[in-house]
Amino acid sequence: MDHHCPWLGTCVGEKNMKFFFLFLFYGFLITLYITLSITPTFIQSFKRNEADLPQKRYYYATLFLTFCVGITSCILLLFMNCTYIYYISHNITVIEISYKDKNPYDLGIYENWKMVFGEFNWRWFVPLTPKHLLQTVYLLPLNGNYSNINVVDLEDSFLVDNDQHGSVDEEV
């Protein structure tokens, strides 16, 4: 699990990280488009002296509020996008960012993005579930600095010796 998102009302983790990132990315693009679209009108509103007219007062107040909300949303979503680009690139979560140890799941930037989005193709930009996330059970690959604990345990002589405590028949 990465974190619980109150805006989406669900927890964000490995199965829905792609959807969360696309939500942030497209949200940023939409707010940027809206803000850039109203910027010329917003600038022109300062050049005109019509704000004192009663019929224009609400128009300019709405324009000002929309511009302020748009700029604020753009900045916040840009920050969130940059943060999650870093998290995905290093294959870490919000919880793991506080760990002091090196991340054993960092496979390199491209491989980390493939873990979230699947093989690079047009589906990266569409909210479709990557095929590898449809599996219910799989082992997460580790980078070369770490070994899989299952392989280490299988080679442990203590675990291989099934008769280490003796059988029930020997005690009788």
N, C-alpha and C positions, 0 to 999 in steps of 0.2 A: 504494500500500500504506500502511496505517496503522501496523500493528505485527504481530508474531507473538505469538499467544496460546497459552501452554503449556497452559492449562486446556482449550482447545478443540482443541489440536494442529494449528492451521492459522493462516495469515496472515489478518488482518482488513483488508479494503480496501473499495473502492466497491461491489463486487458482493455483499458479505455484511455490510456495516455495519448494515443493518436487523436482521439476525438476531442480531448481537452485541449491539446495543442492547436488543433485546427479551429476550435472555438475561439481561442485567444487570437490566433493569426487572422482569421476572417473578421472577428470583432474589431481588431485594430484597423484592418483595411476599410471596413465600413465607416468607422468613426473618422478615419483620416479623410475618406472621400466626402463625407458630410461636412466636416470642418473646412476642407479646402473649397468645397462648393459654396459655402456661405461667406467665406472670407472676403471676396470682393464686395458683396453687398454690405457686410459689416463695416468695411473700410469706408465705403461710400456714405454710410449713415452718419459718419462724423463730419463729412464735408457738407452735408445738407443741414439746413436749419429748420427741419420740419418736426423735430421731437416735441416741440411745444404744442403742436396741433393735437387735439384730443383723439382723433381717429388714428393717428400715427403712433401715439404713445405706447399702446399695447404691442404694436408691430415691432418697434425698436426694443422694447423690453424683452419680448420673446426672442428676437434676433440675438440680443446680448446674452441671454441665458443659454440659448442653444450653442452659441460660440464658446462660452465658458465651459459648459458641460462637455462639448466636443474636444476642446483642447485638453481638459483634465483627463478625459477618457483615453485620448490618444497617448498621453504621457504614461498613464498607468498601464495601459495595455502594451505599450512599447517596452516598458520595464519588465512586465510579466513575460513577454515573448523572449526578450534577451535572457532572462533567468532560465526559462525552460529550454531554450536553445543550448545553454550551458549544461543544464541537467541531462538532457538527452545525449548530448555529445560526450559526456563523461559517464553515462549510464548510472546516474545516482538519483536518489529521491530527496525530498525535503527532509525526511528523517535522517537519511544517511549523510547529508551534508555536514552534520555536526560531529560525525565520527572522525577521529584523528588518524586512524589506520588508512592505508592505501586501499582504494576500492578494488576488490578482486573481480568485479564484473565489467571493468572498463576494457573493452575489446578494440578500441580505436574508434575514431569518430564515425566513419562510414558503417562499420559493423554495428555500432550502437544505434545508429539511426535505422538500420535494417531490423534491429530487434523490435523497434517501436512501429515502424511503417511498412516493413516487409521489403521485398526486392524493389529497387527503384524503377518506377514506371508511372503512368498517369494516375494510378490509384493513390499515390502519396497525397494528392491534393483533394481527394474525394473521401468523405467519411464512410469508407467501407472497411470492414474488419480484415486485416491481413490473414492469409491462410494459416500461417504458423501459429497464430493466436487462437485458432479454433480448436486446437488440441487441448485436452484437459490435463494431461500429465506430460511433463517434459523436464529435463534437467537444464538449468541455465548454464551456458558455457562460461568458463572462467578464463581469464587471460593467462599468458604463459608463466607468470610469476606464482601462480597458485595451482594446486592440484585438486581434483575433485575428491571429496572426502569418501565417496563410495569406492573409488579405486584404491585408495589408501587402506580402507577397512578390509577390503577383500584380500589384500596381500598380508594382512596382519596375522602372524602365526597363532596368536592367542584366539582370534576369532575363527580361524580355519579349523582348529582342533575342537571338534564337536563333543569329544568324550573327555573333556578336561576335568569334569567333576565326578566322573565315574557313573556307571549306570545304576539303576535301582536294584538290579539283580545282584550286584556285587555287595551291597549292604546287607543282604539277607543271609 
